[in-house]
Amino acid sequence: MSKVLVFTETTDDNVKSVTLEILGKLTGQEVDVACIGNLPEAGAKALAEHGAANIHKISGAGLEQYSPEGYSKALKTVIDNGGYDYVMAGSTSLGKDLMPRLAGSLDAGMASEVTNFTMDGGTFSGTRPLFAGKVLAKVELDGPKPHFVTVRPNALGMPDSPSAGAGNTNDVNADVGEIRAAIKEIVKGASEKVDLTEANIIISGGRAMKNAENFKILDECAEVIGATVGASRAAVDSGYAPHAMQVGQTGKTVAPSLYIACGISGAIQHLAGMRTSKVIVAINTDPDAPIFTKADYGIVGDLFKIVPILTEEFKKMM
Ligand SMILES: Cc1cc2nc3c(=O)[nH]c(=O)nc-3n(C[C@H](O)[C@H](O)[C@H](O)COP(=O)(O)OP(=O)(O)OC[C@H]3O[C@@H](n4cnc5c(N)ncnc54)[C@H](O)[C@@H]3O)c2cc1C
């Protein structure tokens, strides 16, 4: 059995779902969770239901906003006193920034963005996609502990029957001292919807959208089916959508249950970001578009005709 600390990010009313995915995989290990700032009641309950023995709620001056320096110092106060074998977190924008910094400062091994892992006998072994998902590497860690692991959101899936933990909350006051590079303000993007990396359904538009205004047909469809809207790099580079919406090698890596690609050709760099989606639907006028080789369902046709029809049909089903 290993002792594992899982760092969780919180939302306004819960914890990020990737945390619960990770906890589901840690059944049989001794698991604590750490968060910084406010932990909503529903989040604390979910953590306990998914196996957290202790929940360290860290607060202190300088931790009101995320900063890599402040958060890493704060989390280190819990790590230093916990005797942990592993520290895990979601491979979110924040997790990808924070965890390598911590691992580096402790000279510890790290497995980044794994899509699956086992803990046989308490020893971590992970799977990590390389070369735009063309190769799956098996990752094992050695050297001084704790070892650090980030896990791609939506890759593990939610546990069917999680085993509960005591969920004892422990308030930790961290003195992070002076923070040299502080984030003054975080401005939310235009979309208030679920972050792409956590979304269960994504509908993305490519160069074929022609302009930013046309993305509203994807917004309308997304509204009906509870999807988040994404974009290809061609759409982003053309100014139709902000970079935060970009899916792919130089954008976000996503693994939703359903990915609907509208007017996207299926370049390798786009596929790198969405090929692990559970079900892929492609709408494209070109029957030879590479996206169809990866799609579970393909519709050859004009997205400007197909998407509004789909939206109307989805409305009837809701
Ligand atoms: C280093 C590097 C990193 C990159 N990173 C990324 C990345 O992160 N994400 C990414 O997406 N790309 C990335 N790219 C770019 C990538 O190579 C492609 O250029 C890009 O994905 C193409 O976007 P697209 O499919 O929207 O456009 P296109 O390739 O131009 O495809 C448009 C598609 O729309 C179809 N179409 C046209 N009209 C309609 C219509 N009315 N209805 C339906 N279909 C229609 C066409 O048949 C075509 O298949 C990267 C490239 C490089 C070199």
PDBQT file of the ligand as one rigid body, heavy atoms in Angstrom, charges set to zero:
ROOT
HETATM    1  C1  LIG A 401       3.395  22.477 -35.004  1.00  0.00    +0.000 C 
HETATM    2  C2  LIG A 401       1.951  22.486 -35.368  1.00  0.00    +0.000 A 
HETATM    3  C3  LIG A 401       1.012  22.458 -34.358  1.00  0.00    +0.000 A 
HETATM    4  C4  LIG A 401      -0.340  22.448 -34.678  1.00  0.00    +0.000 A 
HETATM    5  N1  LIG A 401      -1.268  22.400 -33.667  1.00  0.00    +0.000 NA
HETATM    6  C5  LIG A 401      -2.575  22.296 -33.980  1.00  0.00    +0.000 A 
HETATM    7  C6  LIG A 401      -3.569  22.163 -32.971  1.00  0.00    +0.000 A 
HETATM    8  O1  LIG A 401      -3.278  22.200 -31.772  1.00  0.00    +0.000 OA
HETATM    9  N2  LIG A 401      -4.849  22.034 -33.353  1.00  0.00    +0.000 N 
HETATM   10  C7  LIG A 401      -5.248  22.017 -34.664  1.00  0.00    +0.000 A 
HETATM   11  O2  LIG A 401      -6.449  21.890 -34.921  1.00  0.00    +0.000 OA
HETATM   12  N3  LIG A 401      -4.333  22.165 -35.634  1.00  0.00    +0.000 NA
HETATM   13  C8  LIG A 401      -3.020  22.317 -35.332  1.00  0.00    +0.000 A 
HETATM   14  N4  LIG A 401      -2.117  22.504 -36.318  1.00  0.00    +0.000 N 
HETATM   15  C9  LIG A 401      -2.604  22.778 -37.681  1.00  0.00    +0.000 C 
HETATM   16  C10 LIG A 401      -3.019  21.569 -38.463  1.00  0.00    +0.000 C 
HETATM   17  O3  LIG A 401      -1.897  21.042 -39.163  1.00  0.00    +0.000 OA
HETATM   18  C11 LIG A 401      -4.108  21.907 -39.502  1.00  0.00    +0.000 C 
HETATM   19  O4  LIG A 401      -3.628  22.940 -40.338  1.00  0.00    +0.000 OA
HETATM   20  C12 LIG A 401      -5.415  22.369 -38.880  1.00  0.00    +0.000 C 
HETATM   21  O5  LIG A 401      -5.851  21.440 -37.904  1.00  0.00    +0.000 OA
HETATM   22  C13 LIG A 401      -6.473  22.472 -39.972  1.00  0.00    +0.000 C 
HETATM   23  O6  LIG A 401      -7.641  22.971 -39.412  1.00  0.00    +0.000 OA
HETATM   24  P1  LIG A 401      -9.038  22.660 -40.120  1.00  0.00    +0.000 P 
HETATM   25  O7  LIG A 401      -9.238  21.198 -40.162  1.00  0.00    +0.000 OA
HETATM   26  O8  LIG A 401     -10.047  23.506 -39.422  1.00  0.00    +0.000 OA
HETATM   27  O9  LIG A 401      -8.840  23.290 -41.553  1.00  0.00    +0.000 OA
HETATM   28  P2  LIG A 401      -8.671  22.579 -42.963  1.00  0.00    +0.000 P 
HETATM   29  O10 LIG A 401      -7.570  21.593 -42.934  1.00  0.00    +0.000 OA
HETATM   30  O11 LIG A 401      -8.597  23.677 -43.959  1.00  0.00    +0.000 OA
HETATM   31  O12 LIG A 401     -10.015  21.758 -43.134  1.00  0.00    +0.000 OA
HETATM   32  C14 LIG A 401     -11.260  22.333 -43.328  1.00  0.00    +0.000 C 
HETATM   33  C15 LIG A 401     -12.202  21.194 -43.619  1.00  0.00    +0.000 C 
HETATM   34  O13 LIG A 401     -13.528  21.702 -43.717  1.00  0.00    +0.000 OA
HETATM   35  C16 LIG A 401     -14.198  20.994 -44.760  1.00  0.00    +0.000 C 
HETATM   36  N5  LIG A 401     -15.308  21.858 -45.194  1.00  0.00    +0.000 N 
HETATM   37  C17 LIG A 401     -15.250  22.968 -45.964  1.00  0.00    +0.000 A 
HETATM   38  N6  LIG A 401     -16.483  23.529 -46.063  1.00  0.00    +0.000 NA
HETATM   39  C18 LIG A 401     -17.324  22.749 -45.332  1.00  0.00    +0.000 A 
HETATM   40  C19 LIG A 401     -18.707  22.823 -45.022  1.00  0.00    +0.000 A 
HETATM   41  N7  LIG A 401     -19.485  23.826 -45.445  1.00  0.00    +0.000 N 
HETATM   42  N8  LIG A 401     -19.252  21.836 -44.242  1.00  0.00    +0.000 NA
HETATM   43  C20 LIG A 401     -18.492  20.802 -43.779  1.00  0.00    +0.000 A 
HETATM   44  N9  LIG A 401     -17.172  20.698 -44.053  1.00  0.00    +0.000 NA
HETATM   45  C21 LIG A 401     -16.586  21.676 -44.802  1.00  0.00    +0.000 A 
HETATM   46  C22 LIG A 401     -13.141  20.728 -45.809  1.00  0.00    +0.000 C 
HETATM   47  O14 LIG A 401     -13.498  19.627 -46.615  1.00  0.00    +0.000 OA
HETATM   48  C23 LIG A 401     -11.922  20.454 -44.929  1.00  0.00    +0.000 C 
HETATM   49  O15 LIG A 401     -11.794  19.065 -44.670  1.00  0.00    +0.000 OA
HETATM   50  C24 LIG A 401      -0.750  22.505 -36.030  1.00  0.00    +0.000 A 
HETATM   51  C25 LIG A 401       0.211  22.534 -37.033  1.00  0.00    +0.000 A 
HETATM   52  C26 LIG A 401       1.541  22.528 -36.718  1.00  0.00    +0.000 A 
HETATM   53  C27 LIG A 401       2.558  22.551 -37.812  1.00  0.00    +0.000 C 
ENDROOT
TORSDOF 0
